[in-house]
Amino acid sequence: MHHTKTTIFLLFSVFVSLLCGCSDGPTLYPVKGKAFFNDQPMVGADVIFHSTSNTAIDEVKPAAKVDEQGNFELITGGKTGAPAGTYKVTFFWAGKQGSKGLGGDAEGPGKNAVSEQYQFPDKAIIEVAITEDTRELEPFRLK
């Protein structure tokens, strides 16, 4: 009897999930890249990809954090990868601490060390296309 109840419950669960059309969202493709400022890795920078076709305020945006070598890997909604599409790319970076004279240092806490053309989607000059074949982006070299 216990085995029958378990089987019925499992079948019901599968049926309900098929009926409601539940999905895990769009297909995500693993995408890696590199980010540099004046040829130095943008350690700790946030890289955010803004869809050019879906501009909803609540859209989950692919994003990443740059490591010590300048590498990053996109994550969307807590899952590795990004949906296919065209994106404007923005950056938030406090700068390389203690690097006075190299450029890229923000003017105080919470300030962005990059110029407006890299901060805001409507002013962004970097645009990339992600397809199912995209695995590695060309390095971003900010000045």
C-alpha positions in Angstrom: 0.0 0.0 0.0 2.8 2.4 0.9 4.5 1.7 -2.4 1.3 2.5 -4.3 0.8 5.9 -2.6 4.4 6.8 -3.4 4.0 5.9 -7.0 0.7 7.9 -7.3 2.3 10.9 -5.6 5.3 10.8 -8.0 3.0 10.5 -11.1 0.9 13.3 -9.8 4.0 15.5 -9.3 5.2 14.9 -12.8 1.7 15.6 -14.2 1.4 18.9 -12.3 4.9 20.1 -13.4 4.1 19.3 -17.0 0.6 20.9 -16.8 1.9 24.2 -15.3 4.6 24.4 -18.0 7.2 25.1 -15.3 10.6 25.6 -16.7 14.0 26.6 -15.5 13.9 29.8 -17.7 15.9 30.4 -20.9 18.7 28.1 -21.9 22.0 29.4 -20.5 25.3 29.2 -22.3 28.6 29.2 -20.3 30.5 32.4 -21.2 33.9 33.5 -19.9 35.8 36.7 -20.4 38.5 39.1 -19.2 38.4 42.7 -18.0 41.3 45.1 -17.8 41.7 48.8 -17.1 44.9 50.4 -18.5 46.1 46.8 -19.1 45.7 45.9 -15.4 43.2 43.3 -14.3 40.0 44.9 -12.9 40.2 42.9 -9.7 36.8 42.8 -7.9 34.9 44.6 -10.7 31.3 43.8 -11.3 30.5 43.2 -15.0 26.8 43.4 -15.9 25.2 42.5 -19.2 22.0 44.4 -20.1 19.8 42.9 -22.8 19.1 45.2 -25.7 15.8 43.4 -26.4 14.5 42.8 -22.9 14.7 46.1 -21.0 12.3 45.2 -18.2 13.5 46.7 -14.8 13.0 43.3 -13.1 15.0 41.3 -15.8 17.6 39.1 -14.2 20.9 40.2 -15.8 23.9 38.0 -16.5 26.7 39.3 -14.3 30.1 38.4 -13.0 32.9 39.4 -10.5 36.4 39.8 -12.0 39.2 37.7 -10.3 42.9 38.6 -9.7 43.9 37.6 -13.2 41.1 39.6 -14.8 38.9 36.6 -15.6 35.2 36.3 -15.1 32.4 33.8 -15.8 28.8 35.0 -16.3 26.1 33.9 -13.9 22.3 34.5 -14.4 19.9 34.0 -11.6 22.4 32.0 -9.6 23.2 29.6 -12.5 26.3 29.5 -14.6 25.9 31.1 -18.1 23.8 33.6 -20.0 20.9 33.5 -22.4 21.6 34.0 -26.1 21.1 37.6 -27.1 22.7 41.0 -27.6 23.9 42.9 -24.6 25.3 46.3 -23.5 28.1 45.7 -21.0 28.6 47.9 -17.9 31.1 47.8 -15.1 31.2 48.9 -11.5 34.8 49.0 -10.1 36.1 50.9 -7.1 39.6 50.8 -8.7 42.9 49.4 -7.8 43.5 50.4 -4.2 46.8 52.0 -3.5 47.6 52.6 -7.2 47.7 56.4 -7.3 49.1 57.5 -10.6 47.9 54.4 -12.5 44.4 55.8 -12.9 41.3 53.9 -12.2 40.9 54.9 -8.6 37.5 56.0 -7.5 37.0 59.2 -5.6 35.9 57.6 -2.3 33.8 54.6 -1.1 30.9 53.5 -3.4 32.2 55.5 -6.3 32.8 54.0 -9.7 36.4 54.3 -11.1 35.3 53.9 -14.8 33.9 56.6 -17.0 30.2 56.9 -17.8 30.5 55.1 -21.1 31.2 52.0 -19.1 28.8 52.6 -16.2 25.3 53.1 -17.7 23.5 50.9 -20.2 22.1 53.8 -22.2 25.7 55.2 -22.6 27.5 51.9 -22.9 29.9 51.6 -25.8 30.6 47.9 -25.4 28.0 45.6 -27.0 28.3 41.8 -27.4 26.3 39.1 -28.9 26.0 35.7 -27.1 25.0 32.7 -29.1 24.9 29.0 -28.3 28.4 28.9 -29.7 29.9 31.7 -27.6 32.3 30.4 -24.9 34.9 33.0 -24.6 34.5 36.8 -25.2 37.2 39.1 -26.5 38.9 40.7 -23.5 37.4 44.1 -22.4 40.2 46.7 -22.3 39.0 49.9 -20.7 41.1 53.1 -20.7 
